[in-house]
Amino acid sequence: MTVRQSRGPGRPSASGPTPPSEDQILRQGLEAFVELGYDGASMRELARRLGVSHNFINDRYGSKQVFWRAVVDHALEEATGFLTAALESGDDEERLTAIVRRFYQQAVRKPRLNQLMLEESHCRSERLDYVFDRYVAPLIAAIEPSVRRLVAAGRLPDTPMYLLYSAVIGPAAALTRRPMVERLGWPSDPDEAELTAIADDLARLALNGLLGHPPSRHAPRSDLPK
C-alpha cells in the first residue's frame, strides 16, 4: 500500500553530507509532523530538520502533501500488518482479544504514530480521508464480522461501531500524553518486559469492559513486535 510518488533522488544540502536514508527521512518526517503539525511544518523547517536543501522534498516527493503520505505509509504499513496478522486464526473472541492487545503493544512502543493519528482525527481534511480510507476502514471491515457475531452471541454490547472504536482507542490516546502519565507513575525508561506488561494490562482493562472478563494474564508472547 506504499505510495512512492518520487520525482528523483533529491539533492543533499550544499553544505552538508549525503542526505539521510529513505528510512531516516521518513522517520524524521514523522517526528516533525507530530511536533509541528502539518500546517506548522513548513518546507524550509522540514528540510532543516532533515539536514537537506530546501528543495529536497519537492525534488524527491513533489510536494509536502505527497511527503506526508509517504511518512504515513511508512509508519502505518508495518503497524497495519502486525494488527491484521491477529485476524488469521482463533475464534471471534480470540481475534478481538489479539487485535486489541497488539494495538496497545504498538501504542506503548510507537507513541509518535498514535499522536499523528490523533492529531489528524481532530478535523475533516484530505489527510484524514487518506488515513481512514487506506488504513482504518480496511481494518474495521476485517474485524467487523467477528464483532457482529460476538454481539449476536451476547458477548459484546450491541453498540455502534464508533463507540466500540472509541472504547479501544481512548486508553491508547491517554498513553501518548507521556508527560502526564509519567507524573502518574509511568516507569522511567521502561524495558521490553515493562512495555509488554503495560500493553497487556491496558488490553485487560479494555477487554474486561467489552467482554465481561479479561483475557488470560499468561497469554503467549509470540505476537510481540520485533
DRENBA-689229 format. One line per 2 residues: number of its first residue (from 0); their letters; for each residue x, z, y of N, C-alpha, C, O. Coordinates in nm, 2 decimals. Last residue first. Example, Ala and Ser with C-alpha at 12.3 -4.5 7.8 and 13.67 -1.06 7.14 Angstrom:
BEGIN
1 = sa = 1.28 0.71 -0.22 1.37 0.71 -0.11 1.29 0.79 0.00 1.34 0.80 0.11 ~ 1.32 0.78 -0.57 1.23 0.78 -0.45 1.32 0.78 -0.33 1.42 0.85 -0.33
***
This chain:
BEGIN
225 = kp = 0.88 1.68 -0.70 1.03 1.69 -0.70 1.09 1.71 -0.56 1.21 1.72 -0.55 ~ 0.59 1.87 -0.73 0.66 1.76 -0.68 0.81 1.79 -0.68 0.85 1.90 -0.67
223 = ld = 0.46 1.99 -1.05 0.52 2.02 -0.92 0.59 1.90 -0.87 0.66 1.83 -0.94 ~ 0.34 1.98 -1.30 0.30 1.89 -1.20 0.36 1.91 -1.06 0.31 1.85 -0.96
221 = sr = 0.43 2.18 -1.46 0.49 2.05 -1.48 0.45 1.95 -1.38 0.50 1.84 -1.37 ~ 0.34 2.44 -1.48 0.41 2.40 -1.36 0.47 2.25 -1.36 0.54 2.21 -1.27
219 = pa = 0.03 2.54 -1.61 0.16 2.48 -1.63 0.21 2.43 -1.49 0.14 2.40 -1.40 ~ -0.11 2.86 -1.51 -0.13 2.71 -1.53 0.01 2.65 -1.54 0.11 2.70 -1.48
217 = hr = -0.16 3.13 -1.49 -0.05 3.09 -1.57 -0.06 2.94 -1.60 -0.02 2.89 -1.71 ~ -0.39 3.18 -1.37 -0.27 3.21 -1.29 -0.15 3.16 -1.36 -0.04 3.14 -1.30
215 = sp = -0.66 2.95 -1.40 -0.56 3.04 -1.47 -0.44 3.06 -1.38 -0.38 2.96 -1.33 ~ -0.87 2.93 -1.12 -0.80 2.87 -1.23 -0.70 2.97 -1.28 -0.67 3.07 -1.22
213 = ph = -1.15 3.16 -1.04 -1.02 3.10 -1.01 -0.96 3.03 -1.14 -0.99 3.07 -1.25 ~ -1.49 3.09 -1.00 -1.39 3.16 -1.07 -1.26 3.09 -1.04 -1.26 2.97 -1.02
211 = gl = -1.67 2.94 -0.86 -1.71 3.07 -0.90 -1.61 3.15 -0.98 -1.64 3.26 -1.02 ~ -1.60 2.70 -0.74 -1.64 2.70 -0.88 -1.69 2.84 -0.93 -1.74 2.84 -1.04
209 = lg = -1.55 2.77 -0.47 -1.62 2.65 -0.51 -1.68 2.66 -0.65 -1.79 2.62 -0.67 ~ -1.41 3.01 -0.46 -1.53 3.00 -0.38 -1.61 2.88 -0.43 -1.73 2.88 -0.42
207 = nl = -1.20 2.95 -0.63 -1.29 3.06 -0.67 -1.42 3.06 -0.59 -1.53 3.08 -0.64 ~ -1.07 2.76 -0.49 -1.15 2.72 -0.61 -1.24 2.83 -0.66 -1.34 2.81 -0.72
205 = al = -0.95 2.90 -0.29 -1.04 2.80 -0.26 -1.13 2.77 -0.37 -1.25 2.75 -0.36 ~ -0.79 3.08 -0.43 -0.89 3.13 -0.34 -0.99 3.03 -0.31 -1.11 3.06 -0.31
203 = ra = -0.62 2.91 -0.58 -0.71 3.00 -0.65 -0.82 3.06 -0.56 -0.93 3.07 -0.60 ~ -0.49 2.78 -0.37 -0.58 2.70 -0.46 -0.68 2.79 -0.53 -0.79 2.76 -0.55
201 = ld = -0.33 2.99 -0.29 -0.43 2.93 -0.20 -0.53 2.85 -0.27 -0.65 2.86 -0.25 ~ -0.18 3.04 -0.51 -0.27 3.14 -0.47 -0.37 3.09 -0.37 -0.49 3.13 -0.38
199 = da = -0.04 2.79 -0.52 -0.13 2.83 -0.63 -0.23 2.94 -0.59 -0.34 2.94 -0.63 ~ 0.11 2.81 -0.28 0.02 2.70 -0.30 -0.09 2.73 -0.41 -0.20 2.71 -0.40
197 = ia = 0.26 3.04 -0.32 0.17 3.03 -0.21 0.07 2.92 -0.23 -0.05 2.95 -0.21 ~ 0.41 2.97 -0.55 0.32 3.08 -0.56 0.22 3.08 -0.44 0.10 3.10 -0.46
195 = tl = 0.56 2.76 -0.45 0.47 2.73 -0.56 0.36 2.84 -0.57 0.24 2.82 -0.59 ~ 0.71 2.89 -0.26 0.62 2.79 -0.22 0.52 2.76 -0.33 0.40 2.74 -0.30
193 = ea = 0.86 3.06 -0.44 0.77 3.12 -0.34 0.67 3.02 -0.29 0.55 3.05 -0.27 ~ 1.01 2.87 -0.58 0.91 2.96 -0.65 0.81 3.02 -0.56 0.70 3.04 -0.59
191 = ed = 1.16 2.75 -0.38 1.06 2.67 -0.45 0.96 2.76 -0.52 0.84 2.73 -0.52 ~ 1.18 2.99 -0.10 1.23 2.90 -0.20 1.12 2.83 -0.28 1.00 2.86 -0.25
189 = pd = 1.13 3.04 0.25 1.08 3.05 0.11 1.15 2.95 0.02 1.18 2.84 0.06 ~ 1.22 3.16 0.51 1.30 3.07 0.43 1.25 3.07 0.28 1.34 3.10 0.20
187 = sp = 1.02 3.45 0.49 1.13 3.38 0.56 1.21 3.29 0.47 1.26 3.34 0.37 ~ 0.67 3.42 0.41 0.81 3.46 0.38 0.91 3.38 0.46 0.90 3.26 0.49
185 = wg = 0.42 3.52 0.64 0.48 3.41 0.57 0.63 3.44 0.54 0.70 3.48 0.63 ~ 0.31 3.73 0.79 0.37 3.76 0.66 0.43 3.64 0.58 0.48 3.66 0.47
183 = lr = 0.20 3.67 1.03 0.11 3.74 0.94 0.18 3.76 0.80 0.11 3.81 0.71 ~ 0.39 3.53 1.15 0.36 3.66 1.21 0.27 3.74 1.12 0.26 3.86 1.13
181 = ev = 0.37 3.30 1.01 0.49 3.38 1.00 0.47 3.52 1.05 0.52 3.61 0.99 ~ 0.13 3.20 1.09 0.13 3.26 0.96 0.26 3.34 0.93 0.26 3.43 0.85
179 = mp = 0.21 3.11 1.36 0.10 3.21 1.34 0.12 3.28 1.20 0.12 3.40 1.19 ~ 0.41 2.92 1.31 0.44 3.04 1.40 0.33 3.15 1.38 0.37 3.27 1.38
177 = rr = 0.27 2.73 1.14 0.37 2.82 1.09 0.40 2.94 1.18 0.42 3.05 1.13 ~ 0.01 2.59 1.08 0.04 2.67 1.20 0.15 2.77 1.17 0.12 2.89 1.17
175 = tl = -0.04 2.49 0.84 0.05 2.41 0.92 0.08 2.48 1.05 0.17 2.44 1.13 ~ -0.21 2.66 0.72 -0.07 2.68 0.68 0.02 2.59 0.77 0.14 2.61 0.76
173 = aa = -0.46 2.57 0.81 -0.41 2.70 0.86 -0.26 2.71 0.83 -0.18 2.77 0.92 ~ -0.49 2.35 0.66 -0.47 2.33 0.80 -0.41 2.46 0.86 -0.32 2.45 0.95
171 = ap = -0.55 2.46 0.41 -0.42 2.38 0.43 -0.39 2.37 0.58 -0.27 2.38 0.62 ~ -0.81 2.56 0.46 -0.70 2.65 0.43 -0.56 2.58 0.45 -0.46 2.65 0.49
169 = gi = -0.95 2.31 0.52 -0.94 2.42 0.61 -0.82 2.51 0.58 -0.74 2.53 0.67 ~ -0.97 2.14 0.29 -0.88 2.11 0.40 -0.85 2.23 0.49 -0.74 2.25 0.53
167 = va = -1.18 2.25 0.14 -1.05 2.24 0.08 -0.94 2.22 0.19 -0.83 2.28 0.19 ~ -1.40 2.26 0.31 -1.37 2.38 0.24 -1.22 2.37 0.18 -1.16 2.48 0.17
165 = sy = -1.42 1.99 0.39 -1.38 2.09 0.49 -1.33 2.22 0.42 -1.24 2.29 0.46 ~ -1.51 1.87 0.15 -1.38 1.83 0.21 -1.33 1.94 0.30 -1.21 1.98 0.30
163 = ll = -1.75 2.00 0.13 -1.65 2.02 0.03 -1.51 1.99 0.08 -1.42 2.06 0.05 ~ -1.87 1.89 0.36 -1.85 2.03 0.35 -1.75 2.07 0.25 -1.67 2.16 0.26
161 = ym = -1.87 1.62 0.31 -1.79 1.66 0.42 -1.77 1.81 0.42 -1.67 1.86 0.47 ~ -2.05 1.60 0.09 -1.90 1.58 0.07 -1.82 1.63 0.19 -1.71 1.68 0.17
159 = pt = -2.30 1.85 0.10 -2.25 1.72 0.14 -2.10 1.72 0.12 -2.03 1.82 0.12 ~ -2.37 2.04 -0.20 -2.35 2.03 -0.06 -2.29 1.89 -0.03 -2.23 1.83 -0.11
157 = dp = -2.45 2.21 -0.45 -2.50 2.08 -0.41 -2.49 2.07 -0.26 -2.59 2.08 -0.19 ~ -2.17 2.38 -0.58 -2.29 2.38 -0.50 -2.32 2.24 -0.46 -2.23 2.16 -0.43
155 = lr = -2.07 2.33 -0.92 -2.04 2.32 -0.78 -2.17 2.33 -0.70 -2.28 2.28 -0.75 ~ -2.20 2.36 -1.17 -2.07 2.42 -1.15 -2.02 2.42 -1.01 -1.93 2.50 -0.97
153 = ga = -2.43 2.23 -1.24 -2.44 2.36 -1.18 -2.31 2.43 -1.15 -2.31 2.55 -1.13 ~ -2.41 1.97 -1.32 -2.39 2.08 -1.43 -2.41 2.22 -1.37 -2.40 2.31 -1.44
151 = av = -2.42 1.83 -1.08 -2.53 1.82 -1.18 -2.53 1.93 -1.29 -2.63 1.97 -1.33 ~ -2.17 1.91 -0.99 -2.29 1.95 -0.92 -2.41 1.95 -1.01 -2.49 2.04 -1.02
149 = lr = -2.00 1.78 -1.17 -2.00 1.92 -1.16 -2.12 1.98 -1.09 -2.17 2.09 -1.12 ~ -2.07 1.51 -1.11 -2.10 1.57 -1.25 -2.10 1.72 -1.24 -2.18 1.79 -1.31
147 = rv = -1.97 1.49 -0.85 -2.12 1.48 -0.88 -2.16 1.53 -1.01 -2.26 1.60 -1.03 ~ -1.70 1.53 -0.89 -1.77 1.63 -0.81 -1.92 1.62 -0.84 -1.99 1.72 -0.85
145 = sp = -1.64 1.30 -1.04 -1.62 1.44 -1.10 -1.70 1.54 -1.03 -1.76 1.63 -1.09 ~ -1.69 1.10 -0.85 -1.77 1.11 -0.97 -1.76 1.25 -1.04 -1.86 1.30 -1.10
143 = ei = -1.50 1.17 -0.64 -1.64 1.19 -0.62 -1.72 1.19 -0.75 -1.81 1.27 -0.77 ~ -1.24 1.10 -0.67 -1.28 1.23 -0.72 -1.43 1.25 -0.71 -1.48 1.35 -0.78
141 = aa = -1.23 0.84 -0.57 -1.18 0.87 -0.70 -1.22 1.00 -0.76 -1.25 1.01 -0.88 ~ -1.33 0.86 -0.31 -1.40 0.78 -0.41 -1.36 0.81 -0.55 -1.44 0.80 -0.64
139 = il = -1.12 1.01 -0.20 -1.26 1.07 -0.21 -1.34 0.99 -0.31 -1.41 1.06 -0.40 ~ -0.92 0.82 -0.21 -0.91 0.94 -0.28 -1.04 1.01 -0.30 -1.07 1.06 -0.41
137 = pa = -1.03 0.61 -0.04 -1.00 0.59 -0.18 -0.98 0.71 -0.26 -1.03 0.72 -0.38 ~ -1.05 0.77 0.21 -1.17 0.71 0.14 -1.14 0.68 -0.01 -1.22 0.72 -0.09
135 = vy = -0.77 0.83 0.27 -0.87 0.93 0.25 -0.99 0.88 0.17 -1.03 0.94 0.07 ~ -0.63 0.57 0.29 -0.59 0.68 0.21 -0.70 0.78 0.17 -0.72 0.81 0.06
133 = rd = -0.74 0.36 0.43 -0.64 0.33 0.34 -0.61 0.45 0.24 -0.56 0.42 0.13 ~ -0.94 0.47 0.60 -0.97 0.35 0.51 -0.87 0.33 0.40 -0.91 0.30 0.29
131 = fv = -0.81 0.68 0.73 -0.93 0.71 0.65 -0.95 0.59 0.55 -0.97 0.62 0.43 ~ -0.60 0.56 0.86 -0.57 0.67 0.77 -0.69 0.69 0.67 -0.67 0.70 0.55
129 = yd = -0.74 0.38 1.02 -0.64 0.33 0.93 -0.61 0.44 0.82 -0.61 0.40 0.70 ~ -0.91 0.54 1.18 -0.97 0.44 1.09 -0.87 0.40 0.98 -0.90 0.38 0.86
127 = lr = -0.71 0.67 1.32 -0.80 0.75 1.23 -0.86 0.65 1.13 -0.87 0.68 1.01 ~ -0.62 0.45 1.47 -0.53 0.53 1.38 -0.61 0.61 1.28 -0.57 0.61 1.16
125 = es = -0.83 0.38 1.63 -0.79 0.29 1.52 -0.70 0.36 1.42 -0.69 0.32 1.30 ~ -1.04 0.68 1.66 -0.93 0.59 1.71 -0.90 0.49 1.59 -0.95 0.51 1.48
123 = rc = -1.19 0.98 1.75 -1.20 0.85 1.70 -1.10 0.75 1.75 -1.07 0.75 1.87 ~ -1.00 1.29 1.71 -1.08 1.19 1.79 -1.09 1.06 1.72 -1.00 1.03 1.64
121 = hs = -0.88 1.45 1.53 -0.94 1.51 1.64 -1.03 1.42 1.72 -1.13 1.46 1.78 ~ -0.72 1.35 1.33 -0.86 1.38 1.30 -0.94 1.43 1.42 -1.07 1.44 1.41
119 = ee = -0.46 1.34 1.41 -0.54 1.22 1.42 -0.69 1.24 1.38 -0.77 1.15 1.41 ~ -0.39 1.61 1.36 -0.39 1.56 1.49 -0.48 1.43 1.51 -0.55 1.41 1.60
117 = lm = -0.41 1.61 1.08 -0.50 1.69 1.16 -0.51 1.64 1.30 -0.61 1.64 1.36 ~ -0.20 1.44 1.01 -0.33 1.41 0.97 -0.43 1.49 1.05 -0.54 1.43 1.09
115 = lq = 0.02 1.58 1.12 -0.01 1.45 1.17 -0.16 1.41 1.14 -0.23 1.36 1.22 ~ 0.02 1.81 0.97 0.00 1.82 1.11 -0.04 1.68 1.17 -0.13 1.68 1.26
113 = nl = 0.07 1.71 0.71 -0.06 1.77 0.74 -0.09 1.78 0.89 -0.20 1.76 0.93 ~ 0.34 1.63 0.76 0.24 1.53 0.72 0.10 1.59 0.75 0.02 1.51 0.80
111 = rp = 0.46 1.88 0.81 0.45 1.78 0.92 0.35 1.67 0.89 0.28 1.62 0.98 ~ 0.46 2.03 0.58 0.36 2.06 0.68 0.35 1.95 0.79 0.24 1.94 0.85
109 = kr = 0.53 2.00 0.29 0.54 1.90 0.39 0.44 1.92 0.50 0.35 1.84 0.52 ~ 0.49 2.23 0.13 0.62 2.16 0.13 0.64 2.06 0.24 0.75 2.04 0.29
107 = va = 0.23 2.30 0.16 0.33 2.40 0.19 0.47 2.34 0.20 0.56 2.40 0.26 ~ 0.09 2.06 0.10 0.08 2.12 0.23 0.19 2.22 0.26 0.24 2.22 0.37
105 = qq = 0.15 2.00 -0.17 0.20 1.91 -0.07 0.20 1.98 0.07 0.29 1.97 0.15 ~ 0.02 2.22 -0.28 0.16 2.21 -0.30 0.22 2.11 -0.20 0.33 2.14 -0.15
103 = yf = -0.24 2.15 -0.21 -0.18 2.26 -0.14 -0.03 2.27 -0.17 0.05 2.31 -0.08 ~ -0.28 1.93 -0.38 -0.29 1.91 -0.23 -0.22 2.03 -0.16 -0.15 2.01 -0.06
101 = rr = -0.25 2.05 -0.63 -0.15 1.95 -0.58 -0.16 1.93 -0.43 -0.05 1.92 -0.36 ~ -0.49 2.20 -0.63 -0.36 2.26 -0.64 -0.25 2.17 -0.59 -0.16 2.21 -0.51
99 = vi = -0.68 1.99 -0.62 -0.67 2.09 -0.51 -0.54 2.16 -0.51 -0.48 2.18 -0.41 ~ -0.62 1.86 -0.85 -0.60 1.78 -0.73 -0.60 1.88 -0.61 -0.52 1.86 -0.51
97 = at = -0.68 2.05 -1.05 -0.54 1.99 -1.04 -0.52 1.93 -0.90 -0.41 1.94 -0.85 ~ -0.95 2.10 -1.01 -0.85 2.21 -1.00 -0.71 2.15 -0.98 -0.64 2.20 -0.89
95 = lr = -1.05 1.85 -1.07 -1.07 1.90 -0.94 -0.97 2.01 -0.91 -0.91 2.02 -0.81 ~ -0.97 1.83 -1.35 -0.93 1.73 -1.25 -0.94 1.79 -1.11 -0.85 1.77 -1.02
93 = ee = -1.11 2.04 -1.46 -0.96 2.04 -1.46 -0.91 1.94 -1.36 -0.80 1.97 -1.30 ~ -1.37 1.96 -1.42 -1.32 2.08 -1.36 -1.17 2.09 -1.35 -1.11 2.13 -1.25
91 = dd = -1.38 1.73 -1.58 -1.40 1.72 -1.44 -1.35 1.85 -1.37 -1.29 1.83 -1.26 ~ -1.09 1.74 -1.81 -1.23 1.72 -1.78 -1.25 1.73 -1.63 -1.15 1.74 -1.55
89 = gs = -0.79 1.53 -1.85 -0.87 1.65 -1.84 -1.02 1.63 -1.81 -1.06 1.52 -1.78 ~ -0.63 1.28 -1.64 -0.66 1.35 -1.77 -0.74 1.47 -1.74 -0.75 1.52 -1.63
87 = el = -0.59 1.17 -1.39 -0.57 1.09 -1.51 -0.61 1.15 -1.64 -0.63 1.08 -1.74 ~ -0.58 1.29 -1.15 -0.71 1.25 -1.20 -0.71 1.17 -1.33 -0.81 1.12 -1.38
85 = aa = -0.33 1.35 -1.07 -0.41 1.46 -1.12 -0.54 1.42 -1.18 -0.60 1.49 -1.25 ~ -0.24 1.12 -0.95 -0.20 1.14 -1.08 -0.28 1.26 -1.15 -0.28 1.26 -1.27
83 = tl = -0.33 1.15 -0.69 -0.41 1.07 -0.78 -0.37 1.08 -0.92 -0.45 1.06 -1.01 ~ -0.12 1.30 -0.57 -0.25 1.36 -0.59 -0.33 1.28 -0.69 -0.40 1.34 -0.78
81 = fg = 0.11 1.13 -0.59 0.11 1.27 -0.65 -0.03 1.32 -0.67 -0.05 1.39 -0.77 ~ 0.01 0.92 -0.43 0.04 0.90 -0.58 0.05 1.03 -0.65 0.00 1.04 -0.76
79 = ta = 0.00 1.05 -0.18 -0.12 1.00 -0.25 -0.10 0.98 -0.40 -0.19 1.01 -0.48 ~ 0.27 1.11 -0.13 0.17 1.22 -0.14 0.04 1.17 -0.22 -0.01 1.24 -0.30
77 = ee = 0.37 0.85 -0.12 0.42 0.94 -0.22 0.32 1.05 -0.24 0.29 1.09 -0.36 ~ 0.22 0.75 0.10 0.22 0.69 -0.03 0.26 0.78 -0.14 0.20 0.79 -0.24
75 = la = 0.26 0.90 0.34 0.14 0.92 0.26 0.14 0.86 0.12 0.07 0.90 0.03 ~ 0.50 0.83 0.47 0.47 0.97 0.44 0.36 0.99 0.34 0.36 1.08 0.26
73 = hd = 0.48 0.55 0.48 0.60 0.61 0.42 0.57 0.76 0.38 0.60 0.80 0.27 ~ 0.25 0.52 0.63 0.26 0.47 0.49 0.37 0.54 0.41 0.35 0.58 0.30
71 = vv = 0.33 0.64 0.87 0.22 0.69 0.80 0.23 0.65 0.65 0.21 0.73 0.56 ~ 0.53 0.46 0.95 0.56 0.60 0.93 0.46 0.67 0.85 0.49 0.74 0.75
69 = ar = 0.39 0.22 0.97 0.50 0.23 0.87 0.53 0.38 0.85 0.56 0.41 0.73 ~ 0.22 0.29 1.18 0.16 0.26 1.05 0.27 0.27 0.94 0.24 0.32 0.83
67 = wf = 0.41 0.32 1.39 0.33 0.43 1.35 0.27 0.41 1.21 0.27 0.50 1.12 ~ 0.49 0.05 1.41 0.58 0.15 1.37 0.51 0.28 1.32 0.55 0.33 1.22
65 = vq = 0.25 -0.06 1.50 0.30 -0.10 1.37 0.40 0.00 1.32 0.41 0.03 1.20 ~ 0.25 0.07 1.75 0.14 0.08 1.66 0.18 0.05 1.51 0.15 0.12 1.42
63 = ks = 0.47 -0.02 1.88 0.46 0.12 1.84 0.36 0.14 1.74 0.37 0.22 1.65 ~ 0.58 -0.34 1.74 0.51 -0.26 1.83 0.51 -0.11 1.79 0.54 -0.08 1.68
61 = gy = 0.78 -0.46 1.58 0.69 -0.54 1.65 0.61 -0.47 1.76 0.59 -0.52 1.87 ~ 0.99 -0.36 1.42 0.85 -0.34 1.38 0.74 -0.42 1.46 0.63 -0.45 1.41
59 = rd = 1.24 -0.45 1.53 1.22 -0.43 1.38 1.07 -0.43 1.34 1.04 -0.48 1.24 ~ 1.20 -0.48 1.80 1.27 -0.58 1.73 1.24 -0.57 1.58 1.22 -0.67 1.51
57 = ni = 1.06 -0.25 1.88 1.00 -0.38 1.90 1.07 -0.48 1.81 1.00 -0.57 1.75 ~ 1.26 -0.06 1.81 1.13 -0.06 1.75 1.06 -0.19 1.76 1.00 -0.24 1.66
55 = fn = 1.48 -0.14 1.99 1.49 -0.14 1.84 1.36 -0.15 1.77 1.34 -0.22 1.68 ~ 1.50 -0.13 2.26 1.43 -0.25 2.20 1.42 -0.24 2.05 1.36 -0.33 1.99
53 = hs = 1.66 0.08 2.31 1.52 0.09 2.35 1.44 -0.02 2.30 1.31 -0.02 2.29 ~ 1.88 0.15 2.03 1.85 0.09 2.16 1.70 0.09 2.19 1.62 0.11 2.10
51 = vg = 1.89 0.48 1.87 1.89 0.34 1.87 1.86 0.28 2.01 1.82 0.36 2.10 ~ 1.82 0.74 1.80 1.96 0.71 1.83 1.99 0.56 1.83 2.09 0.51 1.79
49 = lr = 1.57 0.84 1.77 1.63 0.77 1.65 1.78 0.73 1.68 1.85 0.70 1.58 ~ 1.53 0.95 2.02 1.53 1.04 1.90 1.59 0.97 1.78 1.66 1.04 1.70
47 = ra = 1.53 0.71 2.17 1.63 0.82 2.20 1.64 0.91 2.08 1.75 0.94 2.04 ~ 1.31 0.58 2.07 1.44 0.52 2.05 1.55 0.63 2.07 1.65 0.63 2.00
45 = le = 1.11 0.75 2.16 1.13 0.73 2.01 1.27 0.67 1.99 1.34 0.72 1.90 ~ 1.14 0.72 2.43 1.17 0.85 2.37 1.19 0.84 2.22 1.27 0.91 2.16
43 = rm = 1.07 0.45 2.46 1.20 0.50 2.50 1.24 0.63 2.44 1.35 0.65 2.39 ~ 0.81 0.45 2.37 0.91 0.37 2.30 1.05 0.42 2.34 1.14 0.42 2.25
41 = sa = 0.66 0.78 2.38 0.70 0.65 2.44 0.80 0.58 2.36 0.87 0.64 2.28 ~ 0.45 0.98 2.27 0.57 0.92 2.21 0.60 0.79 2.26 0.56 0.68 2.21
39 = gd = 0.21 1.05 2.36 0.32 1.10 2.43 0.45 1.05 2.38 0.56 1.07 2.44 ~ 0.03 0.92 2.19 0.04 0.88 2.33 0.16 0.93 2.40 0.22 0.86 2.49
37 = yg = 0.08 1.06 1.95 0.10 0.92 1.96 0.12 0.87 2.10 0.21 0.80 2.14 ~ 0.28 1.36 1.98 0.15 1.29 1.98 0.18 1.14 1.99 0.28 1.10 2.04
35 = le = 0.52 1.50 1.96 0.48 1.44 2.09 0.34 1.39 2.10 0.28 1.37 2.20 ~ 0.54 1.60 1.70 0.58 1.68 1.81 0.52 1.63 1.94 0.49 1.71 2.03
33 = vf = 0.45 1.38 1.54 0.39 1.51 1.53 0.42 1.60 1.65 0.33 1.66 1.71 ~ 0.62 1.18 1.62 0.48 1.16 1.64 0.41 1.30 1.63 0.31 1.32 1.70
31 = ae = 0.87 1.29 1.53 0.84 1.25 1.68 0.70 1.24 1.70 0.65 1.30 1.80 ~ 0.84 1.31 1.26 0.87 1.43 1.34 0.84 1.40 1.48 0.77 1.49 1.55
29 = lg = 0.81 1.04 1.19 0.70 1.13 1.17 0.72 1.26 1.25 0.63 1.31 1.31 ~ 1.06 0.94 1.27 0.94 0.89 1.34 0.82 0.99 1.32 0.75 1.01 1.41
27 = qr = 1.22 1.05 1.08 1.23 1.10 1.22 1.12 1.05 1.30 1.08 1.12 1.40 ~ 1.12 0.90 0.86 1.11 1.05 0.86 1.12 1.10 1.00 1.05 1.19 1.04
25 = li = 1.19 0.64 0.94 1.05 0.68 0.92 1.03 0.83 0.92 0.93 0.88 0.96 ~ 1.47 0.66 0.95 1.40 0.62 1.07 1.25 0.67 1.06 1.19 0.72 1.15
23 = qd = 1.54 0.73 0.69 1.57 0.83 0.80 1.49 0.79 0.93 1.43 0.88 0.99 ~ 1.46 0.50 0.56 1.40 0.63 0.52 1.42 0.73 0.64 1.33 0.80 0.67
21 = es = 1.63 0.31 0.68 1.48 0.30 0.69 1.42 0.43 0.66 1.33 0.47 0.74 ~ 1.92 0.47 0.83 1.85 0.40 0.72 1.70 0.40 0.75 1.65 0.47 0.83
19 = pp = 2.02 0.44 1.18 1.99 0.52 1.05 1.92 0.43 0.95 1.87 0.32 0.99 ~ 2.25 0.19 1.31 2.13 0.27 1.31 2.10 0.34 1.17 2.16 0.29 1.07
17 = tp = 2.60 0.23 1.36 2.49 0.16 1.29 2.37 0.25 1.28 2.38 0.37 1.26 ~ 2.66 0.42 1.66 2.69 0.36 1.53 2.58 0.28 1.48 2.48 0.26 1.55
15 = gs = 2.63 0.34 2.02 2.62 0.42 1.90 2.66 0.35 1.77 2.69 0.23 1.78 ~ 2.59 0.19 2.24 2.69 0.29 2.25 2.70 0.37 2.12 2.78 0.47 2.12
13 = as = 2.38 0.02 2.18 2.51 -0.04 2.22 2.62 0.06 2.22 2.74 0.02 2.19 ~ 2.20 0.10 1.88 2.24 0.13 2.02 2.37 0.08 2.05 2.46 0.08 1.97
11 = pr = 2.13 -0.18 1.67 2.17 -0.05 1.69 2.19 -0.02 1.84 2.20 -0.12 1.92 ~ 1.83 -0.36 1.62 1.96 -0.36 1.68 2.00 -0.21 1.70 1.93 -0.13 1.75
9 = gp = 1.65 -0.52 1.35 1.66 -0.43 1.46 1.81 -0.42 1.51 1.90 -0.48 1.44 ~ 1.61 -0.71 1.15 1.68 -0.59 1.12 1.69 -0.49 1.23 1.73 -0.37 1.20
7 = gr = 1.26 -0.81 1.20 1.40 -0.83 1.20 1.48 -0.71 1.16 1.41 -0.60 1.15 ~ 1.00 -0.74 1.20 1.04 -0.87 1.26 1.19 -0.90 1.25 1.23 -1.01 1.29
5 = sq = 0.78 -0.60 0.95 0.91 -0.60 1.03 0.94 -0.74 1.08 0.89 -0.84 1.03 ~ 0.56 -0.48 0.83 0.55 -0.59 0.93 0.67 -0.60 1.01 0.66 -0.61 1.14
3 = rv = 0.47 -0.34 0.58 0.60 -0.38 0.62 0.59 -0.50 0.71 0.61 -0.61 0.66 ~ 0.28 -0.10 0.45 0.28 -0.20 0.55 0.42 -0.22 0.59 0.49 -0.13 0.64
1 = tm = 0.22 -0.01 0.11 0.30 0.00 0.23 0.29 -0.12 0.32 0.28 -0.24 0.27 ~ 0.08 0.00 -0.12 0.00 0.00 0.00 0.09 0.00 0.13 0.03 0.01 0.24
***
